[in-house]
Amino acid sequence: MAIVGIAAVDRNGAIGKDGKLPWHYKADLRFFKEQTTGHSCVMGYRTWLSLRDVPLKDRLNFVLSRETHVTRFPSVIFLTHHESVLELNDRSRADTYIIGGAETYRLFLPHVERWVVTEVPLAIDNADTFMPENYLDEFAVNETRDLGDGLLVKFYSRRHKGGVVQTWRGDATQNLERL
Ligand SMILES: NC(=O)c1ccc[n+]([C@@H]2O[C@H](COP(=O)([O-])OP(=O)(O)OC[C@H]3O[C@@H](n4cnc5c(N)ncnc54)[C@H](OP(=O)(O)O)[C@@H]3O)[C@@H](O)[C@H]2O)c1
């Protein structure tokens, strides 16, 4: 199934500060949950730490780390190579959401087929983690959704040769059936 990047980004491309999200928007958290439920989520170890031992419910949680880890959660799987994610995705009936942070987005840049980006109406002071530059260069918007609170979600698809954009809708209604 598809490899989809999902991120919430401020006006300057910032996504994190001090190991955390630099904002708290319920509407975006709800949207993230709806969008990713029933699918696999791939995160870097620092993002896993930010979840404070609470795996994302109703999703397989893949955590990338070069270290070996033991986990007590059946839905959390540690992987030492990002290529394993690509192998697993090839065999999966669910989509694979790359949920960050910056190092992890960078690793999967060549493989992401779609981006789901929430534009956050803030400019965070002293942010320390940013989206990779030009990550949307080969993508075009094909849907926009207003979440309220000034949050705008844009759904992007990779532009194919000849400028054709493959359309898709961020329809999460069937997600649970894929779990
Ligand atoms: N706004 C958003 O949408 C959003 C989403 C997610 C996260 N964030 C924020 O982003 C920040 C964290 O991002 P980050 O870039 O610092 O870290 P990250 O991508 O979450 O995690 C980095 C870690 O992933 C592991 N890793 C990286 N490359 C690897 C590879 N090739 N093979 C195996 N493991 C690999 C390493 O873990 P080891 O050191 O254990 O080897 C590395 O330290 C936090 O502030 C978080 O809140 C924001």
The ligand as an ORCA input file, in Angstrom:
! r2SCAN-3c Opt
* xyz 0 1
  N       4.944     18.456     14.014
  C       4.938     17.176     13.677
  O       4.156     16.735     12.825
  C       5.899     16.231     14.357
  C       5.796     14.853     14.099
  C       6.703     14.000     14.736
  C       7.680     14.513     15.576
  N       7.742     15.841     15.788
  C       8.779     16.417     16.645
  O      10.056     16.176     16.032
  C      11.053     16.076     17.063
  C      11.805     14.759     16.911
  O      12.379     14.686     15.602
  P      13.908     14.273     15.375
  O      14.251     14.548     13.941
  O      14.744     14.897     16.418
  O      13.941     12.715     15.695
  P      13.148     11.411     15.152
  O      13.164     11.375     13.664
  O      11.841     11.302     15.851
  O      14.080     10.255     15.752
  C      15.460     10.230     15.452
  C      16.016      8.876     15.860
  O      15.565      7.875     14.954
  C      16.567      6.870     14.837
  N      17.034      6.807     13.449
  C      17.270      7.852     12.610
  N      17.744      7.397     11.436
  C      17.800      6.053     11.548
  C      18.213      5.001     10.651
  N      18.682      5.256      9.415
  N      18.140      3.724     11.080
  C      17.687      3.442     12.331
  N      17.294      4.391     13.220
  C      17.350      5.665     12.826
  C      17.709      7.267     15.751
  O      17.423      6.655     17.016
  P      18.625      6.096     17.969
  O      19.327      7.348     18.421
  O      17.898      5.356     19.060
  O      19.480      5.214     17.113
  C      17.531      8.778     15.842
  O      18.114      9.328     17.006
  C      10.303     16.187     18.397
  O      10.325     17.531     18.818
  C       8.880     15.781     18.014
  O       7.892     16.292     18.893
  C       6.869     16.722     15.204
*
